[in-house]
Amino acid sequence: MSEKDLIEALRALIDRHTAAAPDARLMAQEIVRRDAWRLRILAGFSILFWIIGIAGIFVVFYSLRNYLILSSRPQNPALAGVTFYWERMVNHSLEFSMACLVAWMLGSLCTIWLISSARRATLQQIQLSLTALSEQLKELRQATAPSVGSRPGGASGV
């Protein structure tokens, strides 16, 4: 094997291994896409839990209001079944309100997680942008750097 064949074999080996390395831009786009997907999921869960909590509190207030309206009236035997129904609704709505408090806590935890994830994703995007700018500056410096053997004035010294 001659020296020329050895050099060509090494270049082919280097080309095979560098071709397998992922492109930095594609990898950055994949990271940004993944972060956006995570943020959408967290935002959806956060909104869902907050809506469940708020709707539950409205149900509790509605059932308490109807029960208080019926219990403040003079006792009417015809309304005994309706009063009993709203008493049961109040009891069940109080149990439901405990579930709504859990939903509120989960909503607040998802919101905190969403905020920290959004900050992390933003910092990561800034870092990727700065890395890309740094690479562009290096390429620009290499393209505008004076070649070896030439003078700064542009004339080569012979």
N, C-alpha and C positions, 0 to 999 in steps of 0.2 A: 504494500500500500504506500503510495507516494504521499508527499506532504500536501499536495493539492487535493488528493482524494480525502485525506484526513480532515482538511479544512472544510470541504464540502459536506462531509458526514457530520461534523460538529455543527455547521450552520443548519443542516436539515434537522438535527436533534433539537437545537435551540428553537427553530421555527415550530416544531411540533409541540414543544412544551409551552411556548409563549402563546400559541394559538389557542391552547386549552384554557388559558387564564381569562377570566371574565372581563369584559370591558367595564371600566370604571363608571362611565356614564349610564350604561344599562343597569349596573348594580345600584347606582344612586336613584335611578327612576324606580326600580323595584322597591327600594327602601321607602321612598316617598309614597308609593302606591300602598304599601303595607301599612304605613302609619296612618294614611287617610282612611283605610278600611277600618282599622282599630278605633279611630276617633268617631267614625260614623256609628259603629256598634255601641260604643260607650255613650254617645249622645242619645241614641235610641233607647237604651235601657234607662238612662237618667230621666228622659222625658216620660217614659212609661211609668216609672215608679212615682214621679212627682204627680202625674195625672191621677194615678190610683189613690194616692194619699189625699189629694184635694177632693176628688169625687167622694171618697169615703167620709170626709168631714161634712160635706154637704148632705149626705144621706143621714148622718147622725143628727145634724141640726134640723133637717126636715121632719124626721120622726119625733124628735123632742118637741118641736113646735106643735105638731098635730096632737101629741099626747097632752101637752099643757093646755091647748085650746079646749080639748074635750074634758079634761079634768077640772077646768075652772068653771065650767057650766054646772048648773044644778043637776043632781043625779036624775037621770031619766031612764026608766027601765027599758025603753025601746033602744037606747044607745049603749046598753051594757055590753053587747057583743062587739060593737065598734071600739069601745074603750078598752076592752080586753085585747082586741087585735093590736091597738097602738101600744098598750103596755108590753106585749110580746115584741113588737117592733123596736121599742126602746131598749129592751134587754138584748136583743140580737144586734142592734146597731152599736151598743156599747162594746160588745165583743168584736164587731166589725171595725170599730174605731181603733182597737188595739192592733189589728192587722194593718190598718192604715198608718199607724205610727211606725210600724216596722217598714212599711213601704216608703214612708218619708225618710227614715234613716238610710234605707238602701239607696234612695234617690240622692240623698246628700253625699253618701259615700261614692256613688257613681259620678257625681258632679266633681268631687275632689279628685277622683282618679282621672276624670276627663281633663281637668285643668292641668294636672301634672303631666299627663301624656301629651297634651297639646304643647306645653312648654318644651318638653323633651324633643318632640318632633320638630318644633320650630328651631331649636338649637342645632339639631342634626341637619336640617336643611341649610342653615347658615354655614355650618361647618363644610358641607358638601359644596356649597357655592364658593366659599373661600378656597377650598382645595382646587376647584376647577379654575378659578382666577389665578391661583398660584402656578398651576400648570401652564396656563396661557402666557403668563409673564415669563416663565422659563423658556418657552418656545420662542417668544418674541425676542428675548435677550440672545438666544442662540442664533436666531436668524439675522439679527443686526450686529452681532459681535464681529469685530474685524478679524479677518482670516490671518493665519500665521504667515509672517514674511511680508506683510504690507505695513506701511506707515500710517499713522493716524491721518495724515493729509490726503491719503488715497493713492499716492504714488508708491510703487514698489521699489525697494532699494536693490539695485543690481551693482 
